[in-house]
Amino acid sequence: MKYRQLNLEELEELRDDFVRFLAANHVTADDWERLKKEAPEKADSLLDLFSDTVFEDVLSKVEYMEFKTPKDIKTFHCQPDKILMLGLMIEGESSLDFTQDQTPEEMMSSLQDSSASLKVYSAEKGYRESREQELFRMLEHGCLISREGEMYKLLASIAR
């Protein structure tokens, strides 16, 4: 197994996709129920294969990710051969908390009401393993996929 097996909640959300996956592998609903009872290792193997397929598909499409703590935010642009990171750190006392769901404008307003300052920092690196495996590890450690990469793009415009 390349990644991890999807949990029950994830599988439930992907129920229709899993049914199509089973059908593509010539496994009917009755076959599936029988496999779970009589050959759980084979059922587990199919779940592993489906999980890897789902993760591979999702990870191949990831372009931006974010990791937030109350006083630090790291944004990532996941390119084909390397990953670029732009970070923003609060230096000093502020009520600003990056883990709260706020727009960039609301964040700036909170910061202006304090004596704290912001520090923008950056880094880049190549992938140690495959791109997808590295992104998966980041997800498992708390990174979230950012569909539009708005925060990364905002930090890129500030860092210029």
Protein Blocks (a to p, Z undefined) as FASTA:
>chain_A
ZZbccdfklmmmmmmmmmmmmmmnopafklmmmmmmmmmmlmmmmmmmmmmmmmmmmmmm
pmbdcdddfkbccdddddfkbccddddddedjdfbdfkbccdfklmmmmmmmpcbdcddd
ddddddfbdfklmmmmmmmnopacdfklmmmmmmmmmmZZ
